[in-house]
Amino acid sequence: MKSAQSRIKSISNAKYGYLFALPFVIAYLIFHFYPTIYTTVLGFTDCQGLNNTEWHLLKGNLFENFQRILTNKSFINSVKNTVIIWIMNFIPQITLAMLLTAWFTARRITVKGQGFFKVIFYMPNIITAATIAILFHALFAYPTGPVNDLLVRNGIIEASYNFYVKKVAAKILVAFIQFWTWYGYTMIILISGVLGISPDIYEAADIDGANGMQIFFRITIPNLKTVLLYTLVTSLIGGLNMFDIPKLFLNGGPDNSTKTASVFIYEQAFAGKYLYNRAAAASMLMFVVIAICSAILFYLMRDKDAAALAKLKKQERKAAKKRGTGLQGGF
């Protein structure tokens, strides 16, 4: 009787959970789901021009916009730039974040002022992109910026170097800014993951005489697989959608060497061309690329032991079902 009453009470209280979730659901449908569907539809239309409300689905070749984007050299180049810049910033970002995580979470080392250092490392992530772009533009200014002045004074270079007209230097600068902005965020995520690992595992390792390197590589990293997957996927999504720094810092230059896919889409839609259909098609192509890359990451970093166990259980269920069918057929 008591269990039935508690069940009725839990069912009656469940509606409050839906009420609390309702604002998010409404906001998601209005500001995310609807724009995504609308963008998808625009990719199959002839919608061009500012304030154009009279657009129609393409006749003959429904995928014309997608074909034009895929054969657009500027789009292909922007995708290459996006991937290169993301790799250039993510590798040092995850490396430094892992090192800092190992430093802050080491059981045999007491780091004084951990909170202060964490705040300092995380600080770049809360600074607006416009502010960061202005800051670095001033630091690397030509010919009298602080960086150029420092390099000349120390005899590293003979004359001021114009970072903004060299393609490789521009890519490195954008990648460095992205790295500097996000390594603190990645570090905080990894530290949170380490703190979620059971202390009993570390105590057992200490008793067995494991050193710091063995503990980090054989206990910490394997138990961080889910957190690392989250970091990889979110960094991939953010990296392939990179827009603010390449746009605000160098406006895609020099010679489109830092023009990313998002900057290309922006130029198609709003920088005087107003080719909303082409911009929508490019957006959907990048969505597909991100989805495929994320699926590959999920597959590569899956828990192989759990997958093998699930496969074994599935085979056992099939075998049991066949045996049951055979017994019924015998009768």
C-alpha positions as CSV (number, residue, x, y, z in Angstrom):
1,M,0.0,0.0,0.0
2,K,2.8,2.3,0.9
3,S,4.7,1.6,-2.3
4,A,1.6,2.3,-4.4
5,Q,1.2,5.7,-2.6
6,S,4.8,6.6,-3.2
7,R,4.6,5.6,-6.8
8,I,1.5,7.8,-7.3
9,K,3.3,10.7,-5.5
10,S,6.4,10.3,-7.8
11,I,4.2,10.3,-10.9
12,S,2.4,13.4,-9.8
13,N,5.6,15.2,-9.1
14,A,7.2,14.2,-12.4
15,K,5.4,17.1,-14.2
16,Y,7.5,19.6,-12.4
17,G,10.6,18.2,-14.1
18,Y,9.0,18.8,-17.5
19,L,8.1,22.3,-16.5
20,F,11.7,23.1,-15.5
21,A,12.9,21.7,-18.8
22,L,10.3,23.5,-20.9
23,P,12.2,26.9,-21.1
24,F,15.2,25.1,-22.6
25,V,13.2,23.1,-25.0
26,I,11.3,26.2,-26.2
27,A,14.6,28.1,-26.6
28,Y,16.2,25.2,-28.4
29,L,13.3,24.8,-30.9
30,I,13.2,28.6,-31.6
31,F,16.9,29.5,-31.7
32,H,18.6,26.2,-32.8
33,F,16.2,23.6,-34.3
34,Y,14.2,26.0,-36.5
35,P,17.3,27.9,-37.9
36,T,18.9,24.5,-38.7
37,I,15.9,23.3,-40.6
38,Y,15.5,26.7,-42.3
39,T,19.2,26.6,-43.4
40,T,18.8,23.1,-44.7
41,V,15.8,24.1,-46.9
42,L,17.6,27.3,-48.1
43,G,20.4,25.1,-49.5
44,F,18.0,23.7,-52.0
45,T,16.5,27.0,-53.2
46,D,17.4,30.0,-55.3
47,C,17.4,32.4,-52.4
48,Q,19.7,35.4,-53.1
49,G,19.7,39.1,-52.2
50,L,19.0,41.0,-49.1
51,N,15.4,40.8,-47.7
52,N,14.5,38.2,-50.4
53,T,11.3,36.5,-49.3
54,E,10.3,35.1,-52.7
55,W,12.5,32.1,-53.1
56,H,11.7,28.8,-54.7
57,L,13.1,25.2,-54.7
58,L,15.6,24.6,-57.5
59,K,14.2,22.9,-60.5
60,G,16.1,20.4,-62.5
61,N,19.1,19.9,-60.3
62,L,18.1,20.1,-56.6
63,F,21.7,19.8,-55.5
64,E,23.1,22.6,-57.7
65,N,24.2,24.8,-54.7
66,F,26.1,21.9,-53.1
67,Q,27.8,21.1,-56.4
68,R,28.9,24.7,-56.9
69,I,30.3,24.9,-53.3
70,L,32.2,21.6,-53.7
71,T,33.8,22.9,-56.9
72,N,34.5,26.3,-55.4
73,K,38.3,26.6,-54.9
74,S,37.9,29.2,-52.2
75,F,35.7,26.9,-50.2
76,I,38.1,24.0,-50.5
77,N,41.0,26.2,-49.5
78,S,39.1,27.6,-46.5
79,V,38.4,24.0,-45.3
80,K,42.1,23.2,-45.6
81,N,43.0,26.3,-43.7
82,T,40.5,25.4,-41.0
83,V,41.9,21.9,-40.5
84,I,45.5,23.0,-40.5
85,I,44.9,25.8,-38.0
86,W,42.9,23.5,-35.7
87,I,45.6,20.8,-35.7
88,M,48.3,23.5,-35.1
89,N,46.5,24.7,-32.0
90,F,44.9,21.5,-30.7
91,I,48.1,19.4,-30.4
92,P,50.0,21.9,-28.2
93,Q,46.7,22.8,-26.4
94,I,45.9,19.2,-25.3
95,T,49.6,18.6,-24.5
96,L,50.0,21.6,-22.2
97,A,46.6,20.9,-20.6
98,M,47.6,17.3,-19.8
99,L,50.9,18.5,-18.3
100,L,49.2,21.1,-16.2
101,T,46.6,18.5,-15.1
102,A,49.3,16.1,-14.1
103,W,51.0,18.9,-12.1
104,F,47.8,20.1,-10.3
105,T,46.5,16.6,-9.5
106,A,49.8,14.9,-8.5
107,R,49.4,13.2,-5.2
108,R,53.1,13.5,-4.2
109,I,53.5,17.2,-5.1
110,T,51.8,20.0,-3.2
111,V,51.4,23.1,-5.5
112,K,50.9,26.2,-3.5
113,G,48.4,28.7,-4.8
114,Q,46.6,26.3,-7.1
115,G,43.5,28.4,-7.3
116,F,45.5,31.4,-8.4
117,F,47.3,29.5,-11.1
118,K,44.0,28.0,-12.4
119,V,42.4,31.4,-12.6
120,I,45.4,32.8,-14.5
121,F,45.4,29.9,-17.0
122,Y,41.7,30.0,-17.5
123,M,41.5,33.9,-17.8
124,P,42.1,34.1,-21.6
125,N,39.0,32.0,-22.2
126,I,36.7,34.6,-20.6
127,I,38.1,37.5,-22.6
128,T,36.1,38.5,-25.7
129,A,37.4,37.6,-29.1
130,A,37.4,41.3,-30.2
131,T,39.6,42.2,-27.2
132,I,42.0,39.4,-28.0
133,A,42.2,40.4,-31.6
134,I,43.0,44.0,-30.8
135,L,45.6,42.9,-28.1
136,F,47.5,40.6,-30.5
137,H,47.2,43.0,-33.4
138,A,48.9,45.6,-31.2
139,L,51.6,43.2,-29.9
140,F,52.6,42.0,-33.4
141,A,52.2,45.4,-35.1
142,Y,54.6,46.4,-37.8
143,P,57.1,48.0,-37.6
144,T,57.1,49.2,-34.0
145,G,55.1,46.6,-32.1
146,P,56.3,45.2,-28.7
147,V,57.2,41.8,-30.2
148,N,59.2,43.3,-33.1
149,D,60.9,45.7,-30.7
150,L,61.9,42.8,-28.4
151,L,63.2,40.7,-31.2
152,V,65.3,43.5,-32.7
153,R,66.7,44.6,-29.3
154,N,67.8,41.1,-28.5
155,G,69.4,40.6,-31.9
156,I,67.1,37.7,-32.9
157,I,66.2,39.6,-36.1
158,E,67.9,42.4,-37.8
159,A,64.9,44.4,-38.9
160,S,61.2,44.4,-38.0
161,Y,59.2,41.5,-39.4
162,N,55.7,42.0,-40.8
163,F,53.8,39.0,-39.5
164,Y,50.6,40.1,-41.3
165,V,51.9,39.7,-44.9
166,K,53.5,36.2,-44.5
167,K,51.1,33.3,-44.9
168,V,52.9,30.8,-42.6
169,A,53.4,33.4,-39.9
170,A,49.7,34.5,-40.1
171,K,48.6,30.8,-39.7
172,I,50.9,30.3,-36.7
173,L,49.6,33.5,-35.1
174,V,46.0,32.5,-35.4
175,A,46.7,29.0,-34.2
176,F,48.7,30.4,-31.2
177,I,45.8,32.7,-30.3
178,Q,43.4,29.8,-30.4
179,F,45.8,27.7,-28.3
180,W,46.3,30.5,-25.8
181,T,42.6,31.1,-25.5
182,W,41.5,27.5,-24.9
183,Y,44.2,25.5,-23.1
184,G,43.0,26.8,-19.7
185,Y,39.4,25.5,-20.5
186,T,40.7,22.1,-21.6
187,M,42.9,22.0,-18.4
188,I,39.8,22.6,-16.2
189,I,37.8,19.9,-17.9
190,L,40.7,17.4,-17.5
191,I,41.2,18.2,-13.9
192,S,37.5,17.7,-13.3
193,G,37.8,14.3,-14.9
194,V,40.8,13.3,-12.7
195,L,39.0,14.4,-9.5
196,G,36.2,12.0,-10.5
197,I,38.5,9.0,-10.5
198,S,38.1,6.9,-7.3
199,P,41.0,7.6,-4.8
200,D,41.0,3.9,-4.0
201,I,42.7,3.1,-7.3
202,Y,45.5,5.6,-6.6
203,E,45.9,4.2,-3.1
204,A,46.3,0.7,-4.4
205,A,48.9,1.9,-7.0
206,D,50.8,3.6,-4.2
207,I,50.8,0.4,-2.1
208,D,52.1,-1.5,-5.1
209,G,55.0,1.0,-5.5
210,A,53.9,2.6,-8.8
211,N,55.8,5.9,-9.6
212,G,54.2,9.1,-10.8
213,M,54.7,8.3,-14.5
214,Q,53.2,4.9,-14.2
215,I,50.2,6.2,-12.3
216,F,49.6,8.9,-14.9
217,F,49.9,6.8,-18.0
218,R,48.4,3.5,-16.7
219,I,45.7,4.8,-14.4
220,T,44.8,8.5,-15.0
221,I,44.7,8.5,-18.8
222,P,42.8,5.2,-19.2
223,N,40.2,6.5,-16.8
224,L,40.0,9.8,-18.6
225,K,39.0,8.2,-21.9
226,T,35.4,9.6,-21.8
227,V,36.6,13.1,-20.8
228,L,39.2,13.0,-23.5
229,L,36.6,12.0,-26.0
230,Y,34.4,15.0,-24.9
231,T,37.4,17.3,-25.2
232,L,38.3,16.0,-28.7
233,V,34.8,16.2,-30.0
234,T,34.0,19.7,-28.6
235,S,37.4,21.0,-29.8
236,L,36.8,19.5,-33.3
237,I,33.4,21.2,-33.5
238,G,34.7,24.5,-32.2
239,G,37.8,24.3,-34.5
240,L,35.9,23.5,-37.7
241,N,33.5,26.4,-36.8
242,M,36.4,28.8,-36.1
243,F,35.3,32.3,-37.1
244,D,36.0,35.2,-34.6
245,I,39.8,35.3,-34.4
246,P,40.5,34.7,-38.2
247,K,37.8,37.3,-39.1
248,L,38.6,39.9,-36.5
249,F,42.4,39.5,-36.3
250,L,43.4,39.3,-40.0
251,N,40.1,39.2,-41.8
252,G,41.1,36.0,-43.5
253,G,44.4,37.4,-44.9
254,P,47.0,37.5,-46.1
255,D,45.9,36.2,-49.5
256,N,43.1,34.1,-47.8
257,S,45.7,32.1,-45.9
258,T,43.6,32.3,-42.7
259,K,40.2,32.3,-44.2
260,T,38.3,29.5,-42.5
261,A,35.1,27.8,-43.6
262,S,33.0,29.9,-41.3
263,V,34.6,33.1,-42.7
264,F,33.8,31.8,-46.2
265,I,30.2,31.2,-45.3
266,Y,29.9,34.6,-43.7
267,E,31.3,36.3,-46.9
268,Q,28.9,34.3,-49.1
269,A,25.9,35.4,-47.0
270,F,26.6,38.9,-45.7
271,A,29.7,40.4,-47.2
272,G,28.0,42.0,-50.2
273,K,27.1,38.8,-52.0
274,Y,24.0,37.8,-50.1
275,L,24.1,34.3,-51.6
276,Y,22.1,32.8,-48.8
277,N,21.5,29.6,-50.8
278,R,25.2,29.0,-51.3
279,A,26.0,29.9,-47.7
280,A,23.4,27.5,-46.5
281,A,24.8,24.7,-48.7
282,A,28.3,25.3,-47.4
283,S,27.0,25.3,-43.8
284,M,25.3,21.9,-44.3
285,L,28.4,20.5,-45.9
286,M,30.4,21.5,-42.9
287,F,27.8,20.0,-40.7
288,V,28.2,16.7,-42.5
289,V,32.0,16.9,-42.2
290,I,31.8,17.5,-38.5
291,A,29.3,14.7,-38.0
292,I,31.5,12.2,-39.9
293,C,34.6,13.2,-38.0
294,S,32.8,13.0,-34.6
295,A,31.5,9.6,-35.5
296,I,35.0,8.4,-36.3
297,L,36.3,9.8,-33.0
298,F,33.5,8.0,-31.1
299,Y,34.4,4.8,-32.9
300,L,38.2,5.0,-32.4
301,M,37.8,5.9,-28.7
302,R,35.1,3.5,-27.8
303,D,35.4,1.2,-24.9
304,K,36.6,-2.0,-26.7
305,D,36.1,-4.2,-23.7
306,A,32.5,-3.1,-23.2
307,A,31.8,-3.4,-26.9
308,A,33.3,-6.9,-26.9
309,L,31.2,-7.9,-23.9
310,A,28.0,-6.5,-25.5
311,K,28.8,-8.4,-28.7
312,L,29.3,-11.6,-26.7
313,K,26.0,-11.1,-24.8
314,K,24.2,-10.5,-28.1
315,Q,25.6,-13.8,-29.5
316,E,24.6,-15.7,-26.4
317,R,21.0,-14.3,-26.7
318,K,20.9,-15.4,-30.4
319,A,22.2,-18.8,-29.5
320,A,19.7,-19.2,-26.7
321,K,16.9,-18.1,-29.0
322,K,17.9,-20.6,-31.6
323,R,18.0,-23.4,-28.9
324,G,14.5,-22.4,-27.8
325,T,13.2,-22.5,-31.4
326,G,14.8,-25.9,-31.9
327,L,13.2,-27.3,-28.8
328,Q,9.8,-26.0,-29.9
329,G,10.3,-27.5,-33.3
330,G,11.2,-30.9,-31.7
331,F,7.9,-31.0,-29.9
